[in-house]
């Protein structure tokens, strides 16, 4: 390899490494932000959100056809299951409609 071809190789290598390095740094910064979950203020939460612990909230959707309130899970920066929940007599949330405390059951 001649000096000229060595210099061309070095220039091309530098041109390729810089974007890869920037992409890796941005990726790490994005992961760090996503893992922190961020601190949410009460005004940033959906209306009526009920804290259940560990940054997870239950958000009222609407009553079902019998008037029983339905809820969805919400956790900023985290993946959650897409299931309709109901509130049980003990105050906990359950996806089982038959365990919901909604007065008259269907």
Secondary structure by P-SEA (a helix, b strand, c coil): ccaaaaaaaaaaaaaaaaaaaaaaaaaaaaaaaaaacccccccccccccccccccbbbbbcccccccbbbbbbbbccbbbbbbbbbbccccccccccccccccccc
